[in-house]
Structure formats: structure tokens, C-alpha cells
Amino acid sequence: MLRSQLPPCVLTIAGSDSAAAAGIQADLKTFSAYGVHGLTAIAAVTAQNTHSTSAIQVLPPRILLAQLEALRNDFRIAAVKIGMLGSAANIRLTAQWLREHQMPNVVLDPVLVASSGRNLLPANALSILRRHLLPLAQVLTPNLPEAAALLSRPIRTHDEMQSAASELRDLGADTVLIKGGHLDARGVRDYFVDNRGVVEYAHQRRSYAVRGTGCSLSSAIAAGLALGLSARAAVERAERYLQNTFRNARRIGRGPSRILQHNAPHGD
């Protein structure tokens, strides 16, 4: 097969979820659904189920770097999705590696807290992420608590969400998709902001909890960029994709959270 006929390779740098609902596992499922080849560099290993996160082991930077270099030396990487990095040292390393090798199409999902409520990034690492990693993002995809932490202020309304997205662009991100699932409202609205303006995505609020939505959305955006879509078009397709996986989510474990079904039939 000619190289031009091969699927593009998308790298996820993130944490492993033993329940395969979020993290690296959700990313790989999304990449498969999009028809791209997924590469993984694991920054942390977690013990999770649909009830809680019981243990986290952050991998040292030398192990993360070894994974990144092994992949770079063998694959042509078309996009990079970044999730849980777990430490200030891993954030610094990842930012340096991205800059040094001029990696394209970086999607940053600034994972700070697990769905179970457990902190996934030390507080002292937040400023390092803001200063070193955020300016490298073509698309930044924070939820409300993450956006509030990055801006050091609460976000309470839809108008404040749009303002926050613009402020995050001022910090260096090329485009921002701010997700409104945590806002106390009847429906859910996400806002995408680029140099052309604001796009609103309004969705029905589901009556059940689902894990892995942020991971799946950001990896879908990265896959879309790798396939040649613009950031705006990649976000639009990813929003449709996520809503379909959300509708088909199933309660597979004994806990209350459902797990997205990435292989559900969809229109894309």
C-alpha cells in the first residue's frame, strides 16, 4: 500500500483507565471509529472502575520520553491529543518535546480532576501547564472547572463561558472549545471560539452520568485534524460524534456511570 493510502497516525499522551471508559482507552476507541491509527504514550496508570478512582501512579519523565521518542522515530505523527500528564515534570517534558519536534495539530484537554472527583494534577503544576503547554494548543478543550482553574476565577453563566474562551485564547491557545456540562442549566451548551467568532453547540442534558466524554471529544477533534479538517470543522464533527456515543452509552459496570459506545452507528 502506498504511504498516501495509509491512515494518518494520531498520538495520545494521557493516562490509562483500567475501566476503559476514559483516558488512553477511550482515545483509542475514538481513533478506531474515525479510521485513524492510534499511538499511545502513557503518562500515568490509574486504578478505576465505574464507582471511583482508587490509585494513581504517575510515570517518570524518562519513561514518557522513551515512549515519545520510540514513536517519533517510526511513525509520521499527524496530530497529538494531550490528556492527563500527572506531574509538573511530565508537563515540562511534553511541552519541550512538542516544540523541539514541531508536532502539528495539538489538542489539549487539560485534565485536572477525574469524574469521580479525585485530583489528577498537583496544584503546583497548573501554572506550568498554563505557561508552557497551553500556548502550543491548536485546540484547547476545557470543561468549566478546568477553565475556571486556568483563569483563577469562577464561571457561572453562558456569557461568562464565552468570555472565558476568549481569555484562554489570549493566553496562547489558537482556538478554544469550552464545555458547559457542569453548568447548572436545563440544557448543555458548548462554545467554540476562533478568530472568526463564536459557535454555540446546544445539546439535550441526559438523565444519566457518563464517563470519558472529555477524552473522547478531544481525541475526535485530533482525529479530524489529522484527516485534514479545519479546527472549526473538526470540532463540529466531533460534537456530532460525541452526542451519538452519548445516546448509546451503556451501564456495563456495577457503578452508576455509563460508558460511551464508540462503535455505535453514526452518520459521519
C-alpha positions in Angstrom: 0.0 0.0 0.0 1.3 3.5 -0.9 2.1 5.7 2.1 -0.5 8.2 0.8 -3.2 5.5 1.2 -2.3 4.7 4.8 -4.4 6.1 7.6 -2.9 9.1 9.4 -1.3 8.4 12.8 -2.7 10.3 15.9 -0.7 10.2 19.2 -2.4 10.4 22.5 -0.3 11.4 25.6 -2.5 10.6 28.5 -3.3 8.3 31.5 -4.5 4.7 31.4 -8.0 4.0 32.7 -8.4 0.3 33.9 -12.2 0.5 33.3 -11.5 1.5 29.6 -14.1 4.3 30.0 -11.8 7.3 29.7 -8.1 8.1 29.1 -5.9 6.2 26.7 -8.5 3.5 26.2 -11.3 6.0 25.2 -8.9 7.7 22.9 -8.0 4.5 21.0 -11.7 3.6 20.6 -12.3 7.1 19.2 -9.4 6.8 16.8 -10.6 3.5 15.6 -14.1 4.9 14.9 -12.5 7.7 12.9 -10.4 5.3 10.9 -7.0 6.7 12.0 -4.1 4.8 13.6 -3.7 5.5 17.3 -0.4 5.8 19.0 0.0 6.0 22.8 2.4 7.5 25.3 1.2 6.7 28.8 1.9 9.3 31.4 0.1 7.7 34.3 -1.6 4.4 35.3 -4.8 4.6 37.3 -6.9 2.0 39.1 -10.5 2.9 38.2 -14.0 1.5 37.9 -17.4 3.0 37.4 -17.5 3.8 41.2 -14.2 5.6 41.8 -10.5 6.1 41.3 -8.6 4.1 43.9 -5.0 4.5 42.9 -2.8 6.6 40.6 0.9 6.0 39.6 2.4 8.8 37.6 5.2 7.6 35.3 8.6 9.3 35.5 9.6 11.7 32.6 12.3 9.4 31.3 9.7 6.6 30.7 7.4 9.1 29.0 10.2 10.4 26.8 11.3 6.9 25.8 7.7 6.2 24.6 7.6 9.5 22.7 10.9 9.0 21.0 10.2 5.4 20.0 7.0 6.6 18.3 8.6 9.6 16.6 11.4 7.5 15.2 9.0 5.2 13.5 5.7 7.0 12.6 4.7 10.2 10.9 2.5 11.8 13.5 -0.3 13.9 12.0 -1.9 15.1 15.3 -1.4 14.9 19.1 -4.0 14.7 21.8 -2.9 15.5 25.3 -4.8 14.4 28.4 -3.7 13.5 31.9 0.0 14.1 32.4 0.0 13.8 36.2 3.0 16.0 37.1 4.8 19.2 36.5 7.8 17.3 35.2 5.7 15.5 32.6 4.1 18.8 31.5 7.5 20.4 31.0 8.8 17.4 29.1 5.8 17.2 26.8 5.9 20.9 26.0 9.6 20.7 25.3 9.2 17.6 23.0 6.3 19.2 21.1 8.3 22.4 20.5 11.5 20.6 19.6 9.9 18.4 17.0 7.3 20.9 15.8 4.4 18.5 16.3 1.3 19.5 14.3 -2.4 19.7 15.3 -2.0 19.7 19.1 -5.3 19.2 21.0 -5.0 19.9 24.7 -7.6 18.5 27.1 -6.3 20.0 30.5 -7.4 17.0 32.7 -7.3 18.2 36.3 -9.9 16.1 38.1 -11.4 12.6 37.5 -15.1 12.2 37.1 -15.0 10.5 40.5 -13.7 13.8 42.0 -10.1 12.8 42.6 -7.4 15.3 41.7 -5.3 14.1 38.7 -2.8 17.0 38.6 -0.9 18.6 41.5 -1.9 22.2 42.2 1.6 23.5 41.7 1.6 22.1 38.1 -1.3 24.2 36.9 0.8 27.3 36.3 3.3 25.3 34.4 0.6 23.9 32.1 -0.8 27.4 31.6 2.6 28.8 30.8 4.3 26.1 28.8 1.7 23.8 27.3 -1.4 25.9 26.6 0.3 28.2 24.0 1.1 25.1 21.9 -2.5 24.0 21.5 -4.3 24.4 18.2 -7.5 23.4 20.1 -7.9 23.7 23.9 -10.9 21.8 25.3 -11.5 22.6 29.0 -14.7 21.9 30.9 -16.0 24.6 33.2 -14.0 23.6 36.4 -10.8 23.3 34.2 -11.4 26.7 32.5 -12.1 28.3 35.9 -8.8 26.9 37.3 -6.8 28.1 34.3 -8.3 31.6 34.7 -8.4 31.6 38.5 -12.0 32.7 38.7 -15.5 31.1 38.7 -17.6 30.8 35.5 -21.3 30.8 36.3 -23.2 31.8 33.1 -23.2 31.1 29.4 -22.0 34.7 28.8 -19.1 34.1 31.1 -18.3 30.9 29.3 -17.8 32.8 26.0 -15.7 35.4 27.7 -13.6 32.7 29.3 -13.0 31.1 26.0 -11.8 34.4 24.6 -9.5 34.9 27.6 -8.0 31.4 27.2 -7.2 32.3 23.5 -5.4 35.4 24.8 -3.2 33.1 26.9 -2.0 31.5 23.7 -4.3 28.7 22.5 -5.2 29.1 18.8 -8.8 28.0 19.3 -10.9 27.1 22.4 -13.8 24.7 22.9 -15.3 25.3 26.4 -17.7 22.6 27.5 -20.7 23.5 29.6 -21.8 20.2 31.1 -21.0 21.4 34.6 -23.2 24.5 34.4 -26.5 24.2 36.3 -28.8 24.6 33.4 -31.6 22.5 31.7 -29.6 22.1 28.5 -25.9 21.8 27.8 -24.1 24.4 25.7 -20.5 24.2 24.4 -18.8 27.3 22.9 -16.1 27.2 20.2 -14.1 30.4 19.7 -11.6 31.1 17.0 -10.5 34.2 15.0 -13.8 34.1 13.1 -16.0 34.3 16.2 -18.2 32.1 18.4 -20.0 28.9 17.5 -22.6 27.5 20.0 -23.4 23.8 20.3 -26.6 23.1 22.2 -27.4 19.6 23.4 -30.1 17.9 25.5 -29.0 17.1 29.1 -29.1 13.4 29.7 -30.6 11.9 32.8 -27.6 9.7 33.4 -23.9 10.1 34.2 -21.3 9.1 31.6 -17.5 8.8 31.9 -15.0 9.6 29.2 -16.8 12.4 27.4 -14.0 14.9 27.5 -11.4 12.4 26.5 -13.5 11.1 23.6 -14.4 14.6 22.4 -10.8 15.9 22.3 -9.5 12.7 20.6 -12.2 13.0 18.0 -11.1 16.6 17.3 -7.4 15.4 17.0 -8.5 12.7 14.6 -10.5 15.2 12.5 -7.4 17.5 12.3 -5.3 14.5 11.2 -7.8 13.8 8.4 -7.3 17.3 7.1 -10.3 19.2 8.6 -10.0 22.7 9.9 -10.3 23.2 13.6 -13.8 24.5 13.3 -14.9 21.6 11.1 -13.1 19.1 13.3 -14.9 20.4 16.4 -18.3 20.3 14.6 -17.8 16.7 13.5 -16.5 15.7 17.0 -19.6 17.3 18.7 -21.9 15.2 16.5 -19.8 12.1 17.1 -19.8 12.5 20.9 -23.6 13.0 21.0 -24.1 9.7 19.2 -21.8 7.8 21.6 -23.6 9.6 24.5 -27.0 8.4 23.3 -25.8 4.8 23.1 -23.9 4.8 26.4 -24.4 1.7 28.5 -24.2 0.8 32.1 -21.7 -2.0 32.0 -20.2 -2.0 35.5 -22.0 -2.1 38.8 -21.4 1.6 39.4 -23.8 4.5 38.4 -21.7 5.8 35.5 -22.4 4.6 31.9 -19.7 4.0 29.4 -19.7 5.5 25.9 -20.2 3.2 22.9 -17.7 4.4 20.4 -18.7 1.8 17.7 -22.4 2.8 17.6 -23.6 3.5 14.1 -23.4 7.2 13.1 -23.8 9.4 10.1 -20.2 10.6 9.5 
